[in-house]
Amino acid sequence: MRNGGIHYKDVDIQEASVRVTGTTAIVLSKIRLVAVVGGDEVTNPLVVTEVYVQQGDARKLASLSFTRLLGP
């Protein structure tokens, strides 16, 4: 990404859910990410996991991960 080999083109959020437990919130999103990699357009189905923790009056992002889905 630093050398400019990947250019993000579009993202389609297909599903999203939030679960709050105590001072922790977990956001799961199913997305389709379209990017141009080395001149070729690629589409990847992903699950994005965001974990937020309460700090004072605000929630702070503690973890962010992307998991590529296999299959159709």
C-alpha positions in Angstrom: 0.0 0.0 0.0 2.9 2.4 0.7 4.2 2.2 -2.8 0.8 2.9 -4.3 0.2 -0.6 -5.7 -3.3 -0.8 -4.2 -6.0 1.7 -4.9 -9.3 1.2 -3.2 -12.2 1.9 -5.6 -15.5 0.9 -3.8 -16.9 -0.8 -0.7 -20.3 -2.2 -0.4 -21.5 -2.9 3.2 -23.8 -5.9 2.9 -24.5 -6.6 6.6 -23.6 -5.0 10.0 -24.3 -5.8 13.6 -23.3 -4.5 17.0 -23.0 -6.3 20.3 -22.3 -4.4 23.5 -21.1 -6.2 26.6 -20.2 -4.1 29.6 -17.7 -1.5 28.4 -16.9 -3.3 25.2 -18.7 -3.0 21.8 -18.0 -5.4 18.9 -19.0 -4.3 15.4 -19.1 -7.0 12.6 -19.6 -5.9 9.0 -19.7 -8.1 5.9 -18.4 -6.1 2.9 -17.3 -6.4 -0.7 -14.2 -4.4 -1.4 -13.3 -3.5 -4.9 -9.6 -2.4 -5.4 -7.1 -2.0 -8.2 -4.0 -4.1 -7.5 -1.1 -3.9 -10.0 -3.5 -2.6 -12.7 -6.0 -5.4 -12.2 -9.4 -4.8 -10.6 -10.2 -7.3 -7.8 -13.2 -7.9 -5.6 -12.8 -9.4 -2.2 -15.6 -10.5 0.2 -14.5 -9.6 3.8 -15.7 -9.6 7.3 -14.5 -6.5 9.3 -14.3 -6.8 13.1 -14.0 -3.7 15.1 -13.7 -3.8 18.9 -14.3 -0.6 20.9 -13.7 0.0 24.7 -15.2 2.7 26.8 -12.8 5.3 28.0 -14.5 8.1 30.0 -17.3 9.5 27.8 -16.0 8.1 24.6 -15.5 4.7 22.9 -12.0 4.1 21.5 -11.0 1.6 18.8 -9.0 -1.2 20.4 -8.8 -3.6 17.5 -9.6 -3.7 13.8 -9.3 -6.8 11.6 -10.2 -7.9 8.1 -10.9 -11.6 7.3 -11.3 -12.7 3.7 -14.2 -15.0 3.1 -13.8 -18.0 0.9 -16.3 -19.4 -1.6 -18.9 -17.7 -3.7 
